[in-house]
Amino acid sequence: MKRIFAITFIVLSFIVMYSCAGTKDPSATELREYEDLKSLVSARNFKIVNDFANTSIGGNVNIVGNTNFIEFKGDSVDVFLPFFGIRYSGSSYGNEGGIKYKGIAKDLKITEQTDKARLLLEFRGSQNGEDLDFIITLFPNKNVNTSVNTSERSTISFRGEISEIKSEEDF
């Protein structure tokens, strides 16, 4: 009985010590991916295409195959994202059918969160008098989370991937 207790104590002590070990340092690959992401974003020549929309009323909507994008070319941005959610204002969606903005990325702010190895990109726009606030979180593995807050609709977020725009035809 004492032997079982001693073995159990040793095993549990080992598990506790192992789980209390510090976080691992980022690998060379992770550092390179993070630097590549920073270069891509600083060049401002990239495109984000989303696979899923996450509505504030619950549930994920698969949007693979539906036209959706956020394209940066210099200081300009072209956004077309579908919208699934609640409209709070009495106005209509118009003929846009989603969230659409093309123009200068107003109040553009790019924040490096080096401790979390990610970039935060924030900017504003407007669509037919509706204020649009975009918050985009970019990860080194090219995954992207986008949140869109508007003055007239419920918040919606998207999950997708970032890639470089290869030619003028892609924009």
Phi, psi and omega per residue, in radians:
M1 nan -0.758 3.121
K2 -1.126 -0.604 -3.125
R3 -1.167 -0.738 3.118
I4 -1.100 -0.737 3.114
F5 -1.090 -0.750 -3.123
A6 -1.129 -0.761 3.134
I7 -1.133 -0.755 3.118
T8 -1.076 -0.739 3.127
F9 -1.094 -0.757 -3.139
I10 -1.126 -0.780 -3.141
V11 -1.103 -0.810 3.125
L12 -1.115 -0.673 3.099
S13 -1.093 -0.749 3.117
F14 -1.087 -0.756 3.139
I15 -1.091 -0.765 -3.139
V16 -1.122 -0.792 -3.141
M17 -1.122 -0.711 -3.134
Y18 -1.157 -0.715 -3.117
S19 -1.285 -0.346 3.114
C20 -1.524 -0.009 3.130
A21 -1.073 2.623 -3.125
G22 -1.117 2.905 3.120
T23 -1.222 2.628 -3.109
K24 -1.323 2.618 3.075
D25 -1.257 2.580 3.121
P26 -1.097 2.463 3.132
S27 -1.297 2.940 3.107
A28 -1.076 -0.634 3.123
T29 -1.140 -0.782 3.130
E30 -1.095 -0.707 3.114
L31 -1.137 -0.727 3.119
R32 -1.117 -0.744 3.111
E33 -1.078 -0.692 3.128
Y34 -1.158 -0.753 3.106
E35 -1.136 -0.692 3.087
D36 -1.076 -0.724 3.119
L37 -1.105 -0.779 3.120
K38 -1.060 -0.707 3.116
S39 -1.136 -0.752 -3.139
L40 -1.069 -0.796 -3.111
V41 -1.227 -0.700 -3.127
S42 -1.186 -0.486 3.082
A43 -1.283 -0.339 3.139
R44 0.881 0.918 3.093
N45 -2.460 1.175 -3.050
F46 -2.492 2.889 -3.112
K47 -2.331 2.423 3.047
I48 -1.994 2.208 3.053
V49 -2.107 2.309 -3.044
N50 -1.781 2.617 3.086
D51 -1.811 -0.519 -3.076
F52 -2.386 2.513 2.982
A53 -1.926 2.379 3.118
N54 -2.008 1.961 -3.070
T55 -1.497 2.746 3.120
S56 -1.317 -0.242 3.116
I57 -1.632 0.099 3.066
G58 1.815 2.604 3.055
G59 1.599 2.653 3.057
N60 -1.814 2.493 3.087
V61 -2.047 2.128 3.090
N62 -1.278 2.084 -3.124
I63 -2.012 0.332 3.055
V64 -1.082 2.275 -3.115
G65 1.619 -0.271 3.058
N66 -1.571 2.441 3.113
T67 -1.098 2.143 3.051
N68 -2.807 2.409 -3.134
F69 -2.907 2.767 2.902
I70 -2.318 2.015 -3.092
E71 -2.063 2.214 3.059
F72 -1.862 2.298 3.038
K73 -2.425 1.744 -3.048
G74 1.156 -2.259 3.120
D75 -1.540 -0.074 -3.106
S76 -1.626 2.613 3.098
V77 -2.372 2.498 3.077
D78 -2.182 2.066 -3.056
V79 -2.131 2.284 2.904
F80 -2.462 1.969 -3.130
L81 -2.281 2.420 3.069
P82 -1.221 2.774 3.117
F83 -2.209 2.259 3.049
F84 -2.255 1.902 -3.116
G85 2.952 -2.702 -3.042
I86 -1.911 2.361 3.025
R87 -1.744 2.216 -3.084
Y88 -1.579 -0.422 -3.082
S89 -1.574 2.792 3.132
G90 -1.355 -0.121 -3.118
S91 -1.324 2.883 -3.093
S92 -1.631 2.979 3.066
Y93 -1.258 -0.238 -3.061
G94 1.230 -2.673 -3.138
N95 -1.729 0.160 -3.101
E96 -1.322 -0.736 3.112
G97 1.318 0.040 -3.136
G98 -2.973 -2.713 3.105
I99 -1.736 2.051 -3.068
K100 -2.316 2.305 3.069
Y101 -2.651 2.362 3.057
K102 -2.429 2.133 -3.128
G103 2.777 -2.776 3.121
I104 -1.277 2.403 3.045
A105 -1.312 1.702 -3.050
K106 -1.245 2.471 3.119
D107 0.920 0.679 -3.119
L108 -1.082 2.261 3.140
K109 -2.379 2.171 3.097
I110 -2.009 2.107 -3.091
T111 -2.049 2.238 3.048
E112 -1.544 2.173 3.041
Q113 -1.895 1.325 -3.009
T114 -1.093 -0.563 3.125
D115 -1.138 -0.454 3.116
K116 -1.881 0.050 -3.141
A117 0.891 0.983 3.089
R118 -2.657 2.853 3.101
L119 -2.021 2.538 3.088
L120 -2.061 2.170 -3.112
L121 -2.083 2.161 -3.120
E122 -2.230 2.423 3.043
F123 -2.751 2.966 -3.099
R124 -2.167 2.770 3.043
G125 -2.750 -3.047 3.077
S126 -2.608 2.656 -3.126
Q127 -2.429 1.923 3.115
N128 0.866 0.809 3.111
G129 1.468 -0.052 3.128
E130 -1.657 2.219 3.114
D131 -1.372 2.380 -3.134
L132 -2.133 2.241 3.057
D133 -2.063 2.160 -3.115
F134 -1.932 2.304 3.038
I135 -2.211 2.024 -3.056
I136 -2.073 2.160 3.081
T137 -1.833 2.155 -3.072
L138 -1.988 2.297 -3.108
F139 -1.929 2.674 -3.093
P140 -1.025 -0.475 3.134
N141 -1.405 0.198 3.088
K142 1.382 0.063 3.042
N143 -1.328 2.615 -3.059
V144 -2.417 2.403 2.951
N145 -2.019 2.244 -3.141
T146 -2.119 2.300 3.059
S147 -2.072 2.326 3.133
V148 -2.109 2.080 3.061
N149 -1.901 2.307 -3.132
T150 -2.214 2.888 -3.133
S151 -1.406 -0.221 -3.042
E152 -2.236 -0.003 -3.095
R153 -2.378 2.890 3.062
S154 -1.232 2.733 3.125
T155 -1.176 2.493 3.074
I156 -2.377 2.559 3.100
S157 -2.246 2.815 -3.062
F158 -2.375 2.649 3.017
R159 -2.122 2.318 -3.134
G160 -2.840 -2.694 -3.106
E161 -2.377 2.657 3.106
I162 -1.824 2.527 3.056
S163 -2.586 2.807 3.117
E164 -1.351 2.491 3.011
I165 -1.416 2.090 -3.025
K166 -1.378 -0.639 -3.080
S167 -2.548 3.019 3.110
E168 -1.083 -0.508 -3.122
E169 -1.176 -0.436 3.141
D170 -1.296 -0.304 -3.050
F171 -1.652 nan nan
